[in-house]
């Protein structure tokens, strides 16, 4: 697996971002503004059950739980709905995910097994499908404005959720050196491209240059075969 280059980003190194970064940096790390107790309070659950009307269609697919951040399953395909529900079981499998191999850092097999169970239970004829995944590794400056990062991340996710195609958003906790990992699962790359046009994304690009000393972007393709019999996770090739 090739390792993407690391781009230094600072107020003295403005604007030199590779093509495509604009698409994929929708979400900065809100977790950097949270303490441990607040982070644990954001542990994902599969469904929001605030009302009888909502609980069957609105899915918590990110650390954010207000209604504008919930994924409305009634607006997406059955295939994407099943995958989004399966990804509610996504968990990091090692504490050094910020620097470790992306493929080795999550419980992919468990997620796919849950997808298989859902597809069988709902008699859905799953056919081979591929999805677009982004891993964003970063190291923020020690003096970065955590509150600003948190608010911008929340607004960016809200915009991306409204834009459509974002099935899962996950972020970790920064380590002692302020390194972190965030990742998102899109139905397809075109959905990520569409989200690129949003206002808070453009603001995020400015913040990226001001508050991070390094950033590393990795793109992957998750392919799940017929009847959810097997899966592969490989670097995305355009």
N, C-alpha and C positions, 0 to 999 in steps of 0.2 A: 504494500500500500504506500503510495507516495505521500509525503508530508508536505502540506502547503507551507508557503513561506510565511514568516512572521513580519508584519509591517509595523515599524515604530510609529506611533501617533502622538503628537504633542503640539502645543501652540506654535512651536518652531518648525513643525513638519506638516503644514496644512495641505489638505486637498489631494494628496497623492494616493488615492484609493483605487484598487484594481476594479476593472469593469465587473459589475454584478454585485459589488458589496452593498450598493444602495438597496438592492432587493432584499438582502438577507439580514440587515441589521435593524430590523423592525423593533427588536426588543433588547434593551440594555438591562443590566442586572439589578432589578428592584431589590433582590435579596441583600445587596450590599448596604441597604438602608435599614435592615431589620436586625434585631437581636435574636438570640437563639429561641427564646420563648415565642416571639412573634412568628418566626419561621415555622416552628412546630405547629402553631395554630393554623397554618396554611396547608397542612397535610391534605392531599387531595382525597375527595370522596367521589363516588361515581355519579350520584344524582342529587340535585337540589330539590328539596321537598317542602318548599314554603307554601305551596298551594296545590290543590288537587289538579288544577289545570296545567301547572308547570312541570310537575315532577316526572312525567313520562316523556317529555320532549327536551327539556333543558339539562344539559350535561356540564358539569364542572370539568373543563379540559385544560385548566391552567391554575396557577396559584390564586387567581382572582375570583371572587365569589359573588360580586354584585351582578345584577341581571344582564347588564350590557356586555359582560365578559363571558356569559354562558353560551355554549354552543347549542344552537337550536337544531336538533336532529331532524325536525320536520322539514327543514330547508335544504337538506343534503341527500345524496343518494344512499340507498340501503348499504351499499358496499362501504362508503365512507363512514356511515353511522356505526357499522359494526366495528370498523377499525378504531374509531374514536373511543368507543366504549371499551375496547380491548386495551387501549393505551392508558386507561385510568389505573391500570395495575403497574405502570412503568415505575421502576425504582432503580436508583444507582446501586451497583453491586460492589463498589470499592470506594474508599474515602478519598483517594487521590484522582478522582475523575477529571479534575481541572487540567491535569497533565497526562493522564494515562490514555491508552488507546480508546477511542470512542466505541469501537465494536465490543471491547472488553469491559465497558463501564456500566452497562445496563442489562436488565433481565429480559433481553429480546425473546428468548425461547419461551418464557412464561407469558409474555404479551401475545405471541403467536398462538400458543396453546389456548389462551383465553379466546382469541379470535375464532379458532377452530370450534371450540365449544359453543360459542354464540351462533356461528353459522349453521352448525348441525341442529341446535335447539330451535332455530327459526327457519329451518329448511331452506337456507339460502344457497344457491348453486355458485359457490365462489369460483371464479376463473382467474387465471394468472393476472396479477395487477402489480404496478410499480408506483411508488410514492417518493416524494422529494423531501429529504431531511437536511437540516442545517445544524451544524455544531459551531458555536461561537465561543472561542476561548479568549479570555481577556485578562489583563492585569491593570487595575486602576491605580491612579496616582494616590499616594497616601492622603493627600489633602483634598481629594475629590468630594464634591458636594453630594452626599448620599441621598439627601432628601430630594434634590432635583433629579437625580438618576431614577429614584423610585417613582416619582410622579410621571416622568417622561416615559418610563417603561410601561406603566399602567395605561397611559393614554395611547401609546403605540399599539399595545395589545388590543385595546378596545377598537381602534381603527381597523386593525388586521382582522379581527373577529367579524366586524361588520362587512368588510370587503369580501370575505368568503374564502373557503378552502383551507383554513388553518384548523387542523384536527387535534393538535396537541402542542402545548408550550410548557416547558420545564426549565427551571433554573436551580442551581445549587447554592451552597454557601461559600463565600470567599475563604481561601486558606490564609495562613499567617502572612503570606506575601501578597495578599490582595488578588490572587489569581482565582478565576472562576470559570464555570462552564454554563452556557445556556443552550438549549436546543429546541427546535420546533419541527413538527411533522406537517407537511402540506400535502394536499391531495395531488397537486402537480406543480411544476415550476411556474406555469403561467399564473397560478394563483398568487405565488410569491411576487412575481413581476407586477401584478396589478396592485398589490399592497404598497409597492414602492412609491406610488404617487401621493401618498397621504401626508398631510401637513406635519404631524408629529414625527414622522420618519425623517423629514428634512431637518427638523430640529435635532433629532438624535444624531445625525451626521456631524452637526456642529459640536455637540457634546462629546462625541467620540474623540474628536481632535483635542478637546480641552481637558478631558478627565482620564484618558487611558494612555499608558506608556507603551503597551503592546496589545495587538489584536491578532487573532488568527482565525481564519474562516475555513471551515471544511464542509463540503457538500457531499451528500450520500444519496444512493438510490436503494430503497428497500423494496425487494421483489418477493411476493408471496405467490406460490404456485397454485395450480388447480386444487380445489378441495382443501386448501391450506395444508398441503402435505409437506411442504418444505419452504425455506426462506433463505434469502441471501441479502447481505448488506455490504455494498461495494461503493467505492468513490464514484460520484456522479460524473459522467462523461457527456458533455453537451454535443 
